[in-house]
Amino acid sequence: MVGEENFVDMYPNKSNNFCCGGGGGFLQAGYKEERLAYGKIKDTQIQKTGATYCIAGCHNCHAQIHELSEHYGAEYHVVHIWTLICLSLGILAPNERTYLGPELQDVLVPEYIEPEF
């Protein structure tokens, strides 16, 4: 599951990549149908990779891409990069696993320790 052999980059990528349509305040602007229509190009781009997970670098992209995946019936999960870092360190709490697929829900779940007062 982890490793460069499981990394799938989108095309086009880097400076030629497509915007998800949620940035610049558009996510909160109230034009939902326009935002989802504009984001269709990003959803198609992600779906063409066949990837199970899409890693989003910012909250706006995460929220937009997650909504795109639900709106267009995609099969990928959207996670923040910090979610994968915390998961790999074994410090991702159970309540922070909302966007993980079932295969990662129980990976390295930290034991809850009752605080002493």
Kinemage of the C-alpha trace (Angstrom):
@kinemage 1
@onewidth
@group {chain A} dominant
@subgroup {mainchain}
@vectorlist {calphas} color= white
{ca met a 1} P 0.000 0.000 0.000
{ca val a 2} L 2.859 2.362 0.801
{ca gly a 3} L 5.728 3.097 -1.520
{ca glu a 4} L 6.528 4.691 -4.828
{ca glu a 5} L 5.198 1.659 -6.689
{ca asn a 6} L 1.738 2.647 -5.419
{ca phe a 7} L 2.001 6.348 -6.266
{ca val a 8} L -0.019 7.439 -9.299
{ca asp a 9} L 0.474 11.006 -10.517
{ca met a 10} L -2.222 12.814 -12.425
{ca tyr a 11} L -1.773 14.042 -15.949
{ca pro a 12} L -1.185 16.831 -16.546
{ca asn a 13} L 0.665 17.486 -13.316
{ca lys a 14} L 2.887 19.968 -11.479
{ca ser a 15} L 2.481 23.501 -12.870
{ca asn a 16} L 0.148 22.235 -15.604
{ca asn a 17} L -2.263 20.519 -13.214
{ca phe a 18} L -5.949 21.423 -13.148
{ca cys a 19} L -7.520 23.382 -10.292
{ca cys a 20} L -10.205 21.572 -8.268
{ca gly a 21} L -12.461 24.625 -8.374
{ca gly a 22} L -12.713 25.160 -4.628
{ca gly a 23} L -9.936 27.674 -4.052
{ca gly a 24} L -9.912 31.424 -3.889
{ca gly a 25} L -13.030 31.512 -1.734
{ca phe a 26} L -15.147 29.746 -4.354
{ca leu a 27} L -15.901 26.912 -1.912
{ca gln a 28} L -17.789 29.345 0.317
{ca ala a 29} L -19.114 31.664 -2.398
{ca gly a 30} L -22.523 30.019 -2.733
{ca tyr a 31} L -22.294 28.962 -6.395
{ca lys a 32} L -22.418 25.233 -5.699
{ca glu a 33} L -23.638 24.008 -9.093
{ca glu a 34} L -21.071 26.149 -10.950
{ca arg a 35} L -18.311 24.972 -8.589
{ca leu a 36} L -19.219 21.317 -9.098
{ca ala a 37} L -19.441 21.763 -12.870
{ca tyr a 38} L -16.026 23.461 -12.971
{ca gly a 39} L -14.578 20.744 -10.715
{ca lys a 40} L -15.699 17.963 -13.071
{ca ile a 41} L -12.391 18.247 -14.952
{ca lys a 42} L -10.480 17.579 -11.696
{ca asp a 43} L -12.745 14.662 -10.762
{ca thr a 44} L -12.233 13.128 -14.220
{ca gln a 45} L -8.487 13.656 -13.911
{ca ile a 46} L -8.423 11.869 -10.548
{ca gln a 47} L -10.677 9.027 -11.710
{ca lys a 48} L -8.437 8.390 -14.747
{ca thr a 49} L -5.563 7.510 -12.376
{ca gly a 50} L -7.543 4.614 -10.917
{ca ala a 51} L -6.174 5.566 -7.507
{ca thr a 52} L -7.978 4.564 -4.327
{ca tyr a 53} L -6.873 7.705 -2.482
{ca cys a 54} L -6.384 11.315 -3.469
{ca ile a 55} L -4.127 13.370 -1.207
{ca ala a 56} L -5.173 17.006 -0.820
{ca gly a 57} L -2.714 19.626 0.329
{ca cys a 58} L -5.167 22.180 1.680
{ca his a 59} L -8.558 22.210 3.371
{ca asn a 60} L -10.384 23.882 0.457
{ca cys a 61} L -9.098 21.292 -1.991
{ca his a 62} L -9.964 18.476 0.424
{ca ala a 63} L -13.538 19.699 0.895
{ca gln a 64} L -14.067 20.360 -2.824
{ca ile a 65} L -12.556 17.092 -4.059
{ca his a 66} L -14.450 15.098 -1.429
{ca glu a 67} L -17.687 16.726 -2.566
{ca leu a 68} L -16.784 16.110 -6.213
{ca ser a 69} L -16.180 12.413 -5.510
{ca glu a 70} L -19.608 12.095 -3.899
{ca his a 71} L -21.372 14.208 -6.533
{ca tyr a 72} L -19.920 12.306 -9.492
{ca gly a 73} L -20.054 8.862 -7.830
{ca ala a 74} L -16.301 8.316 -7.711
{ca glu a 75} L -14.691 5.435 -5.849
{ca tyr a 76} L -11.684 7.269 -4.353
{ca his a 77} L -11.149 8.588 -0.823
{ca val a 78} L -9.777 12.080 -0.171
{ca val a 79} L -7.339 12.609 2.683
{ca his a 80} L -5.113 15.388 3.976
{ca ile a 81} L -1.375 14.780 3.804
{ca trp a 82} L -1.221 15.159 7.604
{ca thr a 83} L -3.701 12.273 7.942
{ca leu a 84} L -1.258 9.911 6.241
{ca ile a 85} L 1.672 11.235 8.276
{ca cys a 86} L -0.208 10.771 11.567
{ca leu a 87} L -1.425 7.335 10.460
{ca ser a 88} L 2.130 6.223 9.686
{ca leu a 89} L 3.312 7.487 13.094
{ca gly a 90} L 0.519 5.641 14.889
{ca ile a 91} L -0.970 8.825 16.337
{ca leu a 92} L -4.112 9.222 14.212
{ca ala a 93} L -7.001 9.102 16.671
{ca pro a 94} L -10.158 7.086 15.901
{ca asn a 95} L -12.226 10.272 15.478
{ca glu a 96} L -9.772 11.526 12.811
{ca arg a 97} L -10.310 8.533 10.487
{ca thr a 98} L -13.536 9.739 8.866
{ca tyr a 99} L -12.138 9.954 5.343
{ca leu a 100} L -10.147 6.724 5.397
{ca gly a 101} L -11.377 3.696 3.542
{ca pro a 102} L -12.181 0.485 5.418
{ca glu a 103} L -8.733 -0.994 4.728
{ca leu a 104} L -7.079 1.787 6.784
{ca gln a 105} L -9.670 2.310 9.535
{ca asp a 106} L -7.947 -0.021 12.011
{ca val a 107} L -4.297 0.540 11.086
{ca leu a 108} L -2.120 1.608 14.034
{ca val a 109} L -4.972 2.925 16.185
{ca pro a 110} L -3.390 4.496 19.269
{ca glu a 111} L -4.484 3.212 22.639
{ca tyr a 112} L -6.578 5.710 24.567
{ca ile a 113} L -5.070 6.632 27.911
{ca glu a 114} L -7.350 8.290 30.442
{ca pro a 115} L -5.776 11.586 31.565
{ca glu a 116} L -4.840 11.896 35.210
{ca phe a 117} L -6.090 14.959 37.031
